[in-house]
Amino acid sequence: MGFLNILKVEYLGDKYFFESPPLNSRLSIIEGSNGTGKSTFFNLIYYGLGGKVTEFDPESAEVHKEVMRDTNNLVRLVVKIGGELFTLTRKLRDNFITVFQSKFEADGVSTPGNVETFPLFRREEGKTFSDWLLERLDIAVVEIFQGSKSFKLNFADLGRLIYHNQSPDPLGIYKPADNANFISDSLEIRRAIFQILVGKTLLELYEAMGRQKSAERETQSAKAVHQEYLDIVGQLLKASGVTDVQNTKSLSVVLDSLEAQILSLLETRRAFSRGELGDAAANKTLQADASQAQAMEAKCRSIDEQRDQIAQEAARLVDVERSIEADIDRINKVIYAHGQLKLFSQDTCPYCLNEVQRTPGHCVCGHGVDERSYQRFFYSSAEYLDILRSKSKTLETLRIASKGMREESNNLKAERERIAEALAKKRERIEVSAGADRTEQVLEELDDKLLETRDKLAKSQEAFRLESKLAMLLKRVGDKKAAFDAAKRDVIRLDLASRAELQLQIESFNRIYNDFMTSVVSDCRNAAIDTETYLPVINNGEYREASAKVPKRFLYYLTLLQLSLLADIPFPRLLLVDTPETAGIDLDVLIKMLRQVDALQNPKDFDYQIILSTGVGKYPPEFDGNVALRLTKEDRLLQTREHVA
């Protein structure tokens, strides 16, 4: 994966400036007493990488006085990512970072390359600086979903386990979020940060989960668009008089048929106009009209007969309904009387109404009966309720049937009225044509027929266009669903693979972390991380000694770096450690803790970088050659222009 190397840090303003020495070694120490600018040094780095620094915010309650009083000021970092050299420039009070890419020539001299400017905050379109940086580090931009909320992890989020800032409570492990809220600092987000930094497959899993969620949204959107258009199409077709919904294949056949009819009608009309067809054809047309009129009359009679049959059947249903309603009324009365008086049962004498000790399999009179089949006259309350429910269900069914018959009768009535209207017009044409110039009459009818057919063609063409659009939208739904299913399969596959990888990484982390902690803290017998929260657990959770606070956090970060040197994981092999002893730690324990840096194993000779600030002399003596910058009360980090002059 990618490696992020900070080579140089600069601050430029009208009043103050700072330029660090080259930070080329794997361990660079910034030494100085409190108040000399060690934390400002790390704030400059973090700000230059797109992070939020409260002291550089003019609206903050506590600001960095020199920086906030300065003008035309900016932070500039020279970094190397994946072997490529870049200069990152960010103005104070600005939310953009300009990236200058340098190219190495054959003689080792760098020359200017491409220049790009990226916003820090995500807009609807375009790449942010974090997107650019993560892409260079070969880390995907992961989107985390929590209910209806979504959260895209950026470099500052991952930096919560890269930048070991000063913290009054090192038990927190993670650096506080730049914009802390219930989403950004949730357990799920912190778990995702850890998982992404330690596992390539876990990173692929989060990418796949993002694709799945995106594909799911697109599928739902495509379905909603298709349904909305389907409703619109239904309304348009209804308004245009199209009642039968047909697909594009069926409509293609209809269109071909209508176009053929129009051609035939046009040819016939031209023949009449040229006199090629005369009275014989007109008589034939008149006969056809008469035949059609007879068919319409027959259809009207058929509809009248159907309506008569429906009326008779409806009358019978009404009689049955009334009978069942009477039965239901009687049963309700029986249930009420039986519930109040408990008059009857199978063991009651029908004459004196006294209870009889009936022998099973015999009637009250003593004759043998079949208990399962003999006709009964008394029922229990539960049995009466069953009978009542059955009767009510039957009544409901009959009422539905009656409603259906009424609707069918109304439809037949409407159809008969339509046919009768057409029949009246047909008869009128027959009467007119019988005593008129039949050729002229036929031409008028052909014109009417052409107009009618062309109207049908136009409606069918519109229906075809709408159905074609619907078919396209339906195909889009299918394509989006297929993409969602594929993304879901990827998530399932990667989830299984990532579980195994995560288990191995946790085991490796625990082994390294335990070795570091037991080497530094004498009364620590065991150190590991919780498998759910990934936070440290010392001596199985029983440890309470305050002396382990600082090592507990620092060695957690160092363990992540060690993992990145042993395996190809997304952790960018960079640690920024700002004055760990401020939380309170004995000097001998601090020295022992910092010596663990020398214990790092690097079998593949990977490049890595640790930038550490500490108090004067508060580091192992053998690290003296790694001190890159010494700050004093007289020689602070930020220098004034006048002081230099």
C-alpha positions in Angstrom: 0.0 0.0 0.0 1.0 3.7 -0.1 3.6 5.4 2.1 3.3 9.0 3.3 6.5 10.7 4.1 6.7 14.3 5.5 9.9 15.8 4.2 9.6 19.5 5.1 7.2 21.8 7.1 6.9 25.5 6.4 4.9 28.4 7.7 4.9 31.7 5.8 3.2 35.0 6.8 3.8 38.7 6.8 5.0 38.7 10.4 6.1 35.2 11.2 7.7 32.3 9.4 9.1 28.8 10.0 11.1 26.4 7.9 11.9 22.9 9.2 15.1 21.1 8.5 14.8 18.1 6.1 12.9 15.2 7.9 14.5 12.4 5.9 15.3 9.8 8.7 12.8 7.2 9.8 12.8 8.8 13.3 12.8 12.6 13.6 12.6 14.1 17.0 11.4 17.7 17.8 13.0 18.6 21.2 11.9 21.5 23.4 10.4 22.6 26.6 6.7 23.5 27.0 5.6 26.6 25.2 8.3 26.6 22.5 6.0 25.4 19.7 6.2 21.6 19.6 2.4 21.3 19.3 2.3 24.1 16.8 4.7 22.1 14.6 2.2 19.1 14.6 -0.7 21.5 14.1 1.0 22.8 10.9 1.4 19.3 9.6 -2.1 18.3 10.4 -3.5 21.5 9.0 -1.5 21.1 5.8 -2.9 17.6 5.4 -6.5 19.0 5.5 -7.2 18.5 9.2 -9.1 20.9 11.4 -7.0 22.8 14.0 -9.1 24.6 16.6 -6.3 27.0 17.4 -6.2 28.1 13.7 -10.0 28.9 13.7 -10.7 32.6 14.3 -14.1 31.7 15.8 -12.5 29.4 18.4 -12.5 30.4 22.1 -8.7 29.7 22.3 -6.7 30.7 19.2 -3.0 30.7 18.4 -2.3 34.4 18.8 0.7 34.7 16.5 -0.9 32.7 13.6 -4.3 34.4 14.0 -2.8 37.9 14.1 -0.6 37.3 11.1 -1.7 38.1 7.5 -1.2 36.4 4.1 -0.1 33.3 6.0 0.0 29.8 4.7 1.2 26.3 5.5 3.4 24.4 3.1 4.3 20.7 3.3 6.8 18.9 1.1 5.7 15.2 1.1 6.6 12.1 -0.8 3.8 9.6 -1.6 4.6 6.3 -3.4 8.0 7.7 -4.5 6.5 10.9 -6.0 7.2 14.3 -4.7 4.5 16.9 -3.9 4.2 20.3 -2.3 0.9 20.9 -0.5 -0.1 24.5 0.2 -3.0 25.7 2.3 -3.7 29.3 3.2 -5.0 30.1 6.7 -8.7 30.6 6.8 -9.1 28.8 3.5 -10.7 25.5 2.7 -8.7 24.6 -0.4 -5.3 22.9 -0.8 -3.1 23.4 -3.8 -1.0 20.4 -4.9 2.2 21.0 -6.8 3.7 17.8 -8.3 7.4 17.7 -8.8 9.2 15.5 -11.2 12.7 14.0 -10.6 15.2 14.4 -13.4 18.0 12.0 -14.2 20.4 14.1 -12.1 18.1 14.0 -9.1 16.9 17.6 -9.4 13.2 18.1 -9.1 11.2 20.3 -11.6 7.6 21.6 -11.3 4.9 19.3 -12.7 1.1 19.4 -12.6 -0.8 21.9 -10.3 -4.2 21.1 -8.9 -6.4 22.7 -6.3 -8.9 20.6 -4.3 -11.6 21.6 -1.8 -11.5 20.2 1.7 -15.3 19.7 1.9 -17.3 17.4 -0.3 -19.6 19.0 -2.9 -22.1 17.2 -5.1 -19.5 16.8 -7.8 -15.7 16.8 -7.9 -12.8 15.3 -5.9 -11.8 16.6 -2.4 -8.2 16.8 -1.2 -8.9 13.8 1.0 -10.0 11.8 -2.0 -6.8 12.7 -3.9 -4.6 11.8 -0.9 -6.4 8.5 -0.2 -6.2 7.6 -3.9 -2.4 8.2 -3.9 -2.2 6.0 -0.8 -4.2 3.3 -2.6 -7.0 3.6 0.0 -10.5 3.7 -1.3 -13.0 6.4 -0.1 -15.3 4.3 2.1 -18.9 5.2 2.8 -20.4 4.0 6.1 -24.1 3.7 6.4 -26.0 4.0 9.7 -29.7 3.8 9.1 -30.7 6.6 6.8 -27.5 8.4 7.4 -24.2 7.9 5.5 -20.7 9.0 6.3 -17.7 9.0 4.0 -14.4 8.3 5.8 -11.6 10.8 4.9 -7.9 11.0 5.7 -8.6 13.0 8.8 -10.8 10.1 10.1 -8.1 7.5 9.4 -5.6 10.0 11.0 -7.2 9.4 14.4 -4.9 6.3 14.6 -2.0 8.0 12.8 -1.7 11.3 14.7 -1.0 10.7 18.4 -1.9 14.1 19.6 -1.5 15.5 23.1 -4.3 14.2 25.2 -5.2 14.7 28.8 -6.8 11.3 28.8 -4.7 8.8 26.8 -7.2 6.1 27.6 -9.2 7.3 24.7 -6.7 5.8 22.2 -8.3 7.4 19.1 -7.5 11.1 18.4 -10.8 13.1 18.8 -12.8 13.6 15.6 -12.4 16.9 13.9 -16.2 17.4 14.0 -17.4 15.2 16.8 -21.0 14.0 16.6 -23.0 10.8 17.2 -22.1 9.5 13.7 -18.4 10.6 13.3 -17.5 9.3 16.8 -19.7 6.3 16.9 -18.4 2.8 17.7 -19.1 1.7 14.2 -17.0 4.5 12.7 -14.1 3.8 15.1 -14.3 0.1 14.3 -14.3 0.9 10.6 -11.2 3.0 10.9 -9.3 0.2 12.6 -10.5 -2.4 10.2 -9.6 -0.4 7.1 -6.1 0.4 8.4 -5.2 -3.2 9.2 -6.8 -5.3 6.4 -6.8 -5.1 2.6 -9.7 -7.5 2.3 -11.6 -5.4 5.0 -11.0 -2.3 2.8 -12.4 -4.2 -0.2 -15.4 -5.3 1.9 -16.2 -1.7 2.9 -15.8 -0.7 -0.8 -18.2 -3.5 -1.8 -20.7 -2.4 1.0 -20.6 1.1 -0.4 -21.3 -0.3 -3.9 -24.1 -2.4 -2.6 -25.8 0.5 -0.8 -25.3 2.7 -3.9 -26.7 0.0 -6.1 -29.7 -0.5 -3.8 -30.5 3.2 -3.9 -30.2 3.2 -7.7 -32.5 0.2 -7.9 -35.1 1.8 -5.7 -34.8 5.0 -7.7 -35.3 3.1 -11.0 -38.3 1.3 -9.6 -39.8 4.6 -8.4 -39.3 6.3 -11.8 -40.7 3.3 -13.6 -43.8 3.2 -11.4 -44.3 6.9 -11.7 -44.1 6.7 -15.5 -46.4 3.7 -15.5 -49.0 5.7 -13.7 -48.6 8.6 -16.1 -48.9 6.3 -19.1 -52.1 4.8 -17.7 -53.6 8.2 -17.3 -52.5 9.3 -20.8 -53.9 6.2 -22.4 -57.1 6.5 -20.5 -57.5 10.1 -21.6 -56.8 9.2 -25.3 -59.5 6.5 -25.2 -57.1 3.5 -25.3 -58.6 0.9 -22.9 -56.6 -2.3 -23.9 -53.0 -2.2 -22.6 -50.6 -3.9 -25.1 -46.9 -4.4 -25.1 -44.6 -3.1 -27.9 -44.7 -6.4 -29.9 -48.5 -6.4 -30.0 -48.7 -2.7 -30.8 -46.3 -3.2 -33.7 -48.7 -5.7 -35.2 -51.6 -3.2 -34.7 -49.6 -0.4 -36.3 -48.8 -2.5 -39.3 -52.5 -3.5 -39.7 -53.7 0.2 -39.4 -51.1 1.4 -41.9 -52.3 -1.3 -44.3 -55.9 -0.3 -43.8 -55.1 3.3 -44.6 -53.3 2.4 -47.8 -56.2 0.2 -48.8 -58.7 3.0 -48.1 -56.6 5.5 -50.0 -56.4 3.2 -53.0 -60.2 2.6 -52.9 -60.9 6.3 -52.7 -58.6 7.0 -55.7 -60.4 4.3 -57.7 -63.8 5.9 -56.9 -62.4 9.4 -57.8 -61.1 8.1 -61.2 -64.5 6.4 -61.9 -62.9 2.9 -61.9 -65.6 1.9 -59.3 -69.2 3.0 -59.7 -72.7 2.1 -58.7 -71.8 -1.6 -58.3 -69.3 -0.8 -55.7 -71.7 1.7 -54.1 -74.4 -0.9 -54.0 -72.0 -3.3 -52.4 -71.1 -0.7 -49.8 -74.8 -0.1 -49.1 -75.3 -3.8 -48.7 -72.4 -4.0 -46.3 -73.9 -1.1 -44.3 -77.2 -2.9 -44.2 -75.5 -6.1 -43.1 -73.6 -4.2 -40.4 -76.9 -2.6 -39.2 -78.5 -6.1 -38.9 -75.5 -7.3 -36.9 -75.9 -4.3 -34.6 -79.6 -5.0 -34.1 -78.8 -8.6 -33.3 -76.1 -7.5 -30.8 -78.6 -5.2 -29.1 -81.1 -8.1 -28.8 -78.4 -10.3 -27.4 -77.5 -7.7 -24.8 -81.2 -7.3 -23.8 -81.4 -11.0 -23.3 -78.2 -11.1 -21.2 -79.6 -8.2 -19.0 -82.9 -10.0 -18.6 -81.0 -13.2 -17.4 -78.9 -11.1 -15.0 -82.0 -9.4 -13.6 -83.7 -12.8 -13.0 -80.6 -14.2 -11.4 -80.2 -11.0 -9.3 -83.8 -11.4 -8.1 -83.1 -15.0 -7.0 -80.0 -13.8 -5.1 -82.1 -11.1 -3.4 -84.5 -13.8 -2.2 -81.6 -16.0 -0.9 -80.1 -12.9 0.8 -83.3 -12.2 2.6 -83.7 -15.8 3.7 -80.1 -15.9 5.0 -80.6 -12.5 6.8 -83.7 -14.0 8.5 -81.6 -17.1 9.5 -78.9 -14.9 10.9 -81.5 -12.9 12.9 -83.0 -16.1 14.3 -79.6 -17.6 15.2 -78.7 -14.3 17.0 -81.9 -14.6 19.1 -81.2 -18.3 19.9 -77.6 -17.4 20.9 -78.8 -14.6 23.1 -81.6 -16.7 24.8 -79.3 -19.7 25.2 -76.6 -17.5 26.7 -79.0 -15.9 29.1 -81.1 -19.0 30.2 -79.0 -22.0 29.1 -82.2 -23.8 28.1 -81.0 -26.4 25.8 -78.3 -29.0 25.4 -78.0 -32.5 23.9 -78.9 -33.9 27.3 -82.1 -31.9 27.8 -85.6 -33.4 27.6 -87.5 -31.6 24.9 -90.8 -31.9 26.9 -90.0 -31.0 30.5 -86.7 -29.3 29.7 -85.0 -31.2 32.6 -81.5 -32.5 32.3 -81.3 -36.2 31.3 -78.3 -38.5 32.0 -78.0 -39.7 28.4 -76.1 -42.8 27.7 -73.4 -42.2 25.1 -74.5 -43.5 21.7 -78.2 -43.4 22.6 -81.0 -40.8 22.3 -82.7 -39.3 25.4 -85.5 -41.8 24.6 -83.1 -44.7 24.8 -82.8 -45.6 21.1 -79.3 -46.1 19.7 -77.9 -43.4 17.5 -74.7 -42.6 15.6 -73.2 -39.6 17.5 -71.5 -38.4 14.3 -74.4 -38.5 11.9 -77.8 -38.2 13.6 -79.7 -35.0 13.1 -79.3 -32.6 15.9 -81.7 -29.9 17.2 -79.6 -28.5 20.0 -76.1 -27.0 19.7 -73.6 -25.5 22.1 -72.9 -21.7 22.1 -69.6 -22.3 20.2 -71.4 -24.4 17.6 -74.1 -21.7 17.2 -71.3 -19.1 16.6 -69.8 -21.3 13.9 -73.1 -21.6 12.2 -73.6 -17.8 12.5 -70.1 -17.1 11.0 -70.8 -19.5 8.1 -74.2 -17.8 7.4 -72.5 -14.3 7.6 -69.8 -15.4 5.2 -72.4 -16.8 2.7 -74.3 -13.5 3.0 -71.1 -11.5 2.2 -70.4 -13.7 -0.8 -73.9 -13.2 -2.1 -73.7 -9.5 -1.7 -70.4 -9.4 -3.7 -72.1 -11.5 -6.4 -75.0 -9.1 -6.5 -72.7 -6.2 -6.8 -70.8 -7.9 -9.7 -74.1 -8.5 -11.5 -75.1 -4.9 -11.1 -71.8 -3.8 -12.5 -72.1 -6.3 -15.4 -75.6 -5.1 -16.2 -74.4 -1.4 -16.2 -71.5 -2.3 -18.5 -73.9 -4.1 -20.9 -76.2 -1.1 -20.7 -73.4 1.3 -21.7 -72.3 -1.0 -24.5 -75.9 -1.2 -25.8 -76.2 2.5 -25.8 -73.0 2.9 -27.7 -74.2 0.3 -30.3 -77.6 1.9 -30.5 -76.0 5.3 -31.2 -73.8 3.8 -33.9 -76.8 1.9 -35.3 -78.9 5.1 -35.6 -76.1 6.8 -37.5 -75.7 3.7 -39.8 -79.5 3.7 -40.5 -79.4 7.4 -41.3 -76.6 6.9 -43.8 -78.5 4.0 -45.4 -81.6 6.1 -45.8 -79.6 9.0 -47.2 -77.6 6.9 -49.6 -80.6 5.0 -50.9 -81.9 8.1 -52.6 -78.7 10.0 -53.3 -75.6 9.7 -55.5 -74.1 6.5 -54.0 -70.6 7.1 -55.3 -70.4 10.5 -53.5 -71.8 8.9 -50.4 -69.2 6.2 -50.5 -66.5 8.8 -50.9 -67.7 10.6 -47.8 -67.8 7.3 -45.9 -64.3 6.5 -47.1 -63.1 9.9 -45.8 -64.8 9.3 -42.5 -63.2 5.8 -42.3 -59.8 7.3 -43.2 -60.1 9.9 -40.4 -61.2 7.2 -37.9 -58.3 4.9 -38.9 -55.7 7.7 -38.8 -56.9 8.7 -35.4 -56.5 5.1 -34.2 -53.0 5.0 -35.8 -52.0 8.2 -34.0 -53.2 6.9 -30.7 -51.5 3.5 -31.3 -48.3 5.3 -32.2 -48.4 7.3 -29.0 -49.2 4.1 -27.1 -46.2 2.5 -28.8 -43.9 5.4 -27.8 -45.1 5.3 -24.2 -44.7 1.5 -24.0 -41.2 1.7 -25.6 -40.2 4.2 -22.8 -41.8 1.9 -20.2 -39.9 -1.1 -21.6 -36.6 0.9 -21.5 -37.3 1.9 -17.8 -38.2 -1.7 -17.0 -34.9 -2.8 -18.5 -33.1 -0.2 -16.4 -34.8 -1.6 -13.3 -33.6 -5.1 -14.3 -30.0 -3.9 -14.9 -29.9 -2.0 -11.6 -31.3 -5.1 -9.8 -28.7 -7.3 -11.4 -25.9 -4.8 -10.3 -27.4 -4.8 -6.8 -27.4 -8.6 -6.7 -23.8 -8.8 -7.9 -22.7 -6.2 -5.3 -24.6 -8.2 -2.6 -22.7 -11.4 -3.7 -19.4 -9.5 -3.5 -20.3 -8.3 0.0 -21.1 -11.9 1.1 -17.9 -13.3 -0.4 -15.6 -10.5 1.0 -17.3 -10.7 4.4 -16.3 -14.3 4.8 -12.8 -13.6 3.6 -12.4 -10.5 5.8 -13.5 -12.3 8.9 -10.6 -14.7 8.5 -8.2 -11.9 7.7 -9.4 -9.8 10.6 -9.0 -12.7 13.0 -5.4 -13.2 11.9 -4.6 -9.4 12.1 -6.1 -9.2 15.7 -4.0 -12.2 16.7 -0.9 -10.5 15.2 -1.8 -7.2 16.8 -2.3 -8.8 20.3 1.0 -10.7 20.0 3.0 -7.5 19.1 1.0 -5.3 21.6 1.5 -7.7 24.4 5.2 -7.9 23.8 5.5 -4.1 23.8 3.4 -3.6 26.9 5.0 -6.3 29.0 8.5 -5.0 28.0 7.6 -1.5 29.2 5.1 -1.9 32.1 6.6 -4.2 34.7 3.3 -5.2 36.3 1.5 -5.8 33.0 1.1 -9.6 32.6 -1.2 -9.5 29.6 -2.3 -6.9 27.0 -4.7 -7.4 24.2 -7.5 -5.6 22.4 -11.2 -6.3 22.7 -12.6 -8.1 19.6 -15.6 -5.8 19.5 -14.2 -2.4 20.2 -10.5 -3.0 19.4 -9.6 -1.0 22.5 -6.8 -2.3 24.9 -7.6 -4.6 27.8 -4.8 -4.9 30.3 -4.5 -7.9 32.6 -8.0 -9.1 31.5 -9.5 -5.8 32.5 -8.4 -5.8 36.1 -5.5 -3.4 35.7 -5.9 0.0 37.3 -2.3 1.4 37.6 -2.1 4.9 36.2 1.6 4.4 35.1 0.4 2.4 32.1 -1.8 5.2 30.6 0.8 6.7 28.3 2.4 3.3 27.1 -1.1 1.9 26.6 -1.9 4.5 23.9 1.6 5.1 22.4 2.3 1.4 22.0 -1.1 0.9 20.4 0.0 3.3 17.6 3.4 1.7 17.4 1.8 -1.7 17.1 -0.2 -0.5 14.0 3.1 0.7 12.5 4.8 -2.6 13.3 1.9 -4.5 11.6 2.4 -2.3 8.5 6.1 -3.3 8.4 5.3 -7.0 8.6 2.3 -7.1 6.1 1.0 -5.1 3.2 -1.9 -3.3 4.9 -3.4 0.1 4.2 -1.7 1.8 7.2 0.5 4.5 5.6 3.5 3.7 7.7 3.5 7.2 9.3 3.3 8.1 13.0 2.9 11.7 14.3 3.5 11.7 18.0 3.1 15.0 19.9 4.7 15.0 23.4 3.4 11.8 24.9 4.8 12.5 28.4 2.4 15.4 29.0 -0.2 13.0 30.3 2.2 12.1 33.2 4.8 9.3 33.0 8.0 8.5 34.9 11.1 9.3 32.9 12.5 5.8 33.1 9.2 4.3 31.8 9.1 7.0 29.0 12.7 6.1 28.0 11.8 2.4 28.0 8.7 3.0 26.0 10.5 5.1 23.3 13.2 2.4 23.0 10.5 0.1 21.6 11.0 2.1 18.3 14.3 0.4 18.0 12.6 -2.9 18.5 10.6 -2.6 15.4 11.0 -5.4 13.0 11.3 -4.5 9.3 12.2 -7.7 7.4 11.2 -6.2 4.0 13.0 -3.0 4.6 9.9 -0.9 4.1 10.2 2.9 4.3 8.4 4.4 7.3 8.5 7.6 9.4 8.0 8.6 13.0 7.9 12.2 13.9 8.1 12.6 17.7 8.1 15.7 19.9 9.3 15.5 23.5 10.8 17.5 26.3 14.4 18.4 26.6 16.4 15.2 27.1 13.3 13.1 27.5 14.3 10.4 25.0 16.9 7.6 25.0 20.5 8.9 24.7 21.1 6.8 21.6 18.3 8.8 19.8 20.3 12.1 20.1 21.4 11.8 16.5 17.7 11.7 15.4 16.9 15.1 16.8 15.9 17.2 13.8 14.9 20.4 15.6 15.7 21.8 19.0 13.4 24.6 20.3 14.1 26.9 23.2 12.4 29.9 24.9 14.7 32.1 22.9 14.5 30.2 19.7 10.8 29.3 19.3 9.2 27.6 16.4 7.7 30.8 14.8 10.3 33.5 14.1 9.5 37.1 13.4 10.8 38.8 10.3 12.4 41.5 12.4 14.2 38.9 14.5 15.8 37.4 11.5 16.8 40.8 10.1 
